[in-house]
Amino acid sequence: MSITYCYKPNISTNDLIFTKIHEPSPIIFCNNTVNPNFSVTNNGIETIDSIIFTLILNGELLETSTWYGNLNVGDTLNHSLTSFTITEIDSIENELLIKATVPHWDEIDVYNNSMVQRFSIHKQIEAPFIETFESNSFSTMHWKIINRDGEATWELSETNGLDNSYISAKVGMFNYEDIYQKTTY
């Protein structure tokens, strides 16, 4: 008695591919409104007549909506979802997850049906901008220091180097031991 196994690697299946998030970009300037826009491609063998999109921001569900239409095999859909607003508290780092599901498909590769975009919002400050640091605190001057590794980072120091300002911000870059050290403000 023998057992025969036949593997057919070229069996075509239905596959929806999340190809790109166009908006938001990684850095947003001067605007706290986000207009999610992205593309998905029908890489399957059947026309798609509906897609369910799920929008998740920082782990919280914002929206679930269904697109109806005809997305032929090989075609790409550029789609937008409802705009939302980011508060100043949320503006340090955000993670937007968008999922796409075709209701009546049983896909083999569901891992390419979603995409994540990490982004932050940078507020506009009128020029000329002069920072004196005389408050002796980064938080009162709207600085947000992110120093994940706890190594050398921004600090305030008495320098007496400028007229009408005796405190400056500095980073001791001369003692960075790791060339991949990164601190943002």
Contacts in CASP RR format, 6 or more apart in sequence:
PFRMAT RR
TARGET T0000
AUTHOR 0000-0000-0000
METHOD contacts of the structure
MODEL  1
MSITYCYKPNISTNDLIFTKIHEPSPIIFCNNTVNPNFSVTNNGIETIDS
IIFTLILNGELLETSTWYGNLNVGDTLNHSLTSFTITEIDSIENELLIKA
TVPHWDEIDVYNNSMVQRFSIHKQIEAPFIETFESNSFSTMHWKIINRDG
EATWELSETNGLDNSYISAKVGMFNYEDIYQKTTY
12 44 0 8 1.000
12 45 0 8 1.000
13 44 0 8 1.000
13 45 0 8 1.000
13 107 0 8 1.000
13 108 0 8 1.000
13 109 0 8 1.000
14 44 0 8 1.000
14 45 0 8 1.000
14 46 0 8 1.000
14 102 0 8 1.000
14 105 0 8 1.000
14 106 0 8 1.000
14 107 0 8 1.000
15 43 0 8 1.000
15 44 0 8 1.000
15 107 0 8 1.000
15 108 0 8 1.000
15 109 0 8 1.000
15 112 0 8 1.000
16 40 0 8 1.000
16 41 0 8 1.000
16 42 0 8 1.000
16 43 0 8 1.000
16 44 0 8 1.000
16 48 0 8 1.000
16 51 0 8 1.000
16 100 0 8 1.000
16 101 0 8 1.000
16 102 0 8 1.000
16 105 0 8 1.000
16 107 0 8 1.000
16 112 0 8 1.000
16 113 0 8 1.000
17 40 0 8 1.000
17 41 0 8 1.000
17 43 0 8 1.000
17 112 0 8 1.000
17 113 0 8 1.000
18 38 0 8 1.000
18 39 0 8 1.000
18 40 0 8 1.000
18 98 0 8 1.000
18 100 0 8 1.000
18 112 0 8 1.000
18 113 0 8 1.000
18 114 0 8 1.000
18 115 0 8 1.000
19 38 0 8 1.000
19 39 0 8 1.000
19 40 0 8 1.000
19 41 0 8 1.000
19 76 0 8 1.000
20 38 0 8 1.000
20 39 0 8 1.000
20 115 0 8 1.000
21 36 0 8 1.000
21 37 0 8 1.000
21 38 0 8 1.000
21 96 0 8 1.000
21 98 0 8 1.000
21 115 0 8 1.000
21 117 0 8 1.000
22 37 0 8 1.000
22 38 0 8 1.000
22 39 0 8 1.000
22 78 0 8 1.000
23 34 0 8 1.000
23 35 0 8 1.000
23 36 0 8 1.000
23 37 0 8 1.000
23 38 0 8 1.000
24 34 0 8 1.000
24 35 0 8 1.000
24 36 0 8 1.000
24 96 0 8 1.000
24 117 0 8 1.000
24 119 0 8 1.000
25 119 0 8 1.000
26 117 0 8 1.000
26 118 0 8 1.000
26 119 0 8 1.000
26 120 0 8 1.000
27 119 0 8 1.000
27 120 0 8 1.000
27 121 0 8 1.000
27 122 0 8 1.000
28 34 0 8 1.000
28 119 0 8 1.000
28 120 0 8 1.000
28 121 0 8 1.000
28 122 0 8 1.000
29 121 0 8 1.000
29 122 0 8 1.000
29 124 0 8 1.000
30 122 0 8 1.000
30 123 0 8 1.000
30 124 0 8 1.000
31 121 0 8 1.000
32 85 0 8 1.000
32 86 0 8 1.000
32 87 0 8 1.000
32 88 0 8 1.000
32 91 0 8 1.000
32 121 0 8 1.000
33 83 0 8 1.000
33 84 0 8 1.000
33 85 0 8 1.000
33 86 0 8 1.000
34 83 0 8 1.000
34 84 0 8 1.000
34 85 0 8 1.000
34 86 0 8 1.000
34 96 0 8 1.000
34 119 0 8 1.000
35 80 0 8 1.000
35 83 0 8 1.000
36 55 0 8 1.000
36 80 0 8 1.000
36 81 0 8 1.000
36 82 0 8 1.000
36 83 0 8 1.000
36 84 0 8 1.000
36 96 0 8 1.000
36 98 0 8 1.000
37 78 0 8 1.000
37 79 0 8 1.000
37 80 0 8 1.000
37 81 0 8 1.000
38 78 0 8 1.000
38 79 0 8 1.000
38 80 0 8 1.000
38 98 0 8 1.000
38 115 0 8 1.000
39 76 0 8 1.000
39 77 0 8 1.000
39 78 0 8 1.000
39 79 0 8 1.000
40 51 0 8 1.000
40 71 0 8 1.000
40 76 0 8 1.000
40 77 0 8 1.000
40 79 0 8 1.000
40 100 0 8 1.000
41 74 0 8 1.000
41 75 0 8 1.000
41 76 0 8 1.000
41 77 0 8 1.000
42 48 0 8 1.000
42 71 0 8 1.000
42 72 0 8 1.000
42 73 0 8 1.000
42 74 0 8 1.000
42 75 0 8 1.000
42 76 0 8 1.000
42 77 0 8 1.000
43 73 0 8 1.000
43 74 0 8 1.000
44 73 0 8 1.000
44 74 0 8 1.000
45 73 0 8 1.000
46 73 0 8 1.000
46 105 0 8 1.000
47 70 0 8 1.000
47 71 0 8 1.000
47 72 0 8 1.000
47 73 0 8 1.000
48 69 0 8 1.000
48 70 0 8 1.000
48 71 0 8 1.000
48 102 0 8 1.000
48 105 0 8 1.000
49 68 0 8 1.000
49 69 0 8 1.000
49 70 0 8 1.000
49 71 0 8 1.000
50 66 0 8 1.000
50 67 0 8 1.000
50 68 0 8 1.000
50 69 0 8 1.000
50 102 0 8 1.000
50 103 0 8 1.000
51 66 0 8 1.000
51 67 0 8 1.000
51 71 0 8 1.000
51 77 0 8 1.000
51 79 0 8 1.000
51 100 0 8 1.000
51 101 0 8 1.000
51 102 0 8 1.000
52 64 0 8 1.000
52 65 0 8 1.000
52 66 0 8 1.000
52 100 0 8 1.000
52 101 0 8 1.000
52 102 0 8 1.000
52 103 0 8 1.000
53 63 0 8 1.000
53 64 0 8 1.000
53 65 0 8 1.000
53 66 0 8 1.000
53 67 0 8 1.000
53 79 0 8 1.000
53 81 0 8 1.000
53 98 0 8 1.000
53 99 0 8 1.000
53 100 0 8 1.000
54 61 0 8 1.000
54 63 0 8 1.000
54 64 0 8 1.000
54 97 0 8 1.000
54 98 0 8 1.000
54 99 0 8 1.000
54 100 0 8 1.000
54 101 0 8 1.000
55 61 0 8 1.000
55 62 0 8 1.000
55 63 0 8 1.000
55 64 0 8 1.000
55 81 0 8 1.000
55 82 0 8 1.000
55 96 0 8 1.000
55 97 0 8 1.000
55 98 0 8 1.000
56 62 0 8 1.000
56 96 0 8 1.000
56 97 0 8 1.000
56 98 0 8 1.000
56 99 0 8 1.000
57 84 0 8 1.000
57 94 0 8 1.000
57 95 0 8 1.000
57 96 0 8 1.000
57 97 0 8 1.000
58 90 0 8 1.000
58 94 0 8 1.000
58 95 0 8 1.000
59 95 0 8 1.000
59 97 0 8 1.000
62 82 0 8 1.000
62 84 0 8 1.000
63 81 0 8 1.000
63 82 0 8 1.000
63 84 0 8 1.000
65 81 0 8 1.000
65 82 0 8 1.000
67 77 0 8 1.000
67 79 0 8 1.000
71 77 0 8 1.000
81 98 0 8 1.000
86 94 0 8 1.000
86 121 0 8 1.000
88 123 0 8 1.000
91 120 0 8 1.000
91 121 0 8 1.000
91 122 0 8 1.000
91 123 0 8 1.000
92 120 0 8 1.000
92 144 0 8 1.000
92 146 0 8 1.000
93 118 0 8 1.000
93 120 0 8 1.000
93 146 0 8 1.000
94 118 0 8 1.000
94 119 0 8 1.000
94 120 0 8 1.000
94 121 0 8 1.000
95 116 0 8 1.000
95 117 0 8 1.000
95 118 0 8 1.000
96 116 0 8 1.000
96 117 0 8 1.000
96 118 0 8 1.000
96 119 0 8 1.000
97 114 0 8 1.000
97 115 0 8 1.000
97 116 0 8 1.000
98 114 0 8 1.000
98 115 0 8 1.000
98 117 0 8 1.000
99 113 0 8 1.000
99 114 0 8 1.000
100 113 0 8 1.000
100 114 0 8 1.000
101 113 0 8 1.000
107 113 0 8 1.000
123 142 0 8 1.000
131 141 0 8 1.000
131 169 0 8 1.000
132 162 0 8 1.000
132 164 0 8 1.000
132 165 0 8 1.000
132 167 0 8 1.000
133 141 0 8 1.000
133 156 0 8 1.000
133 165 0 8 1.000
133 167 0 8 1.000
133 168 0 8 1.000
133 169 0 8 1.000
134 165 0 8 1.000
134 166 0 8 1.000
134 167 0 8 1.000
135 141 0 8 1.000
136 156 0 8 1.000
136 167 0 8 1.000
137 156 0 8 1.000
138 144 0 8 1.000
138 145 0 8 1.000
138 154 0 8 1.000
138 156 0 8 1.000
138 169 0 8 1.000
138 185 0 8 1.000
143 154 0 8 1.000
143 169 0 8 1.000
143 185 0 8 1.000
144 185 0 8 1.000
145 153 0 8 1.000
145 154 0 8 1.000
145 183 0 8 1.000
145 184 0 8 1.000
145 185 0 8 1.000
146 183 0 8 1.000
146 184 0 8 1.000
146 185 0 8 1.000
147 153 0 8 1.000
147 154 0 8 1.000
147 183 0 8 1.000
149 178 0 8 1.000
149 181 0 8 1.000
151 176 0 8 1.000
151 177 0 8 1.000
151 178 0 8 1.000
151 181 0 8 1.000
151 183 0 8 1.000
152 171 0 8 1.000
152 172 0 8 1.000
152 173 0 8 1.000
152 175 0 8 1.000
152 176 0 8 1.000
152 181 0 8 1.000
152 183 0 8 1.000
153 171 0 8 1.000
153 183 0 8 1.000
154 169 0 8 1.000
154 170 0 8 1.000
154 171 0 8 1.000
154 183 0 8 1.000
154 185 0 8 1.000
155 169 0 8 1.000
155 170 0 8 1.000
155 171 0 8 1.000
156 167 0 8 1.000
156 168 0 8 1.000
156 169 0 8 1.000
156 170 0 8 1.000
157 167 0 8 1.000
157 168 0 8 1.000
157 169 0 8 1.000
157 170 0 8 1.000
158 166 0 8 1.000
158 167 0 8 1.000
159 166 0 8 1.000
159 167 0 8 1.000
159 168 0 8 1.000
159 170 0 8 1.000
160 166 0 8 1.000
161 168 0 8 1.000
162 168 0 8 1.000
171 183 0 8 1.000
END
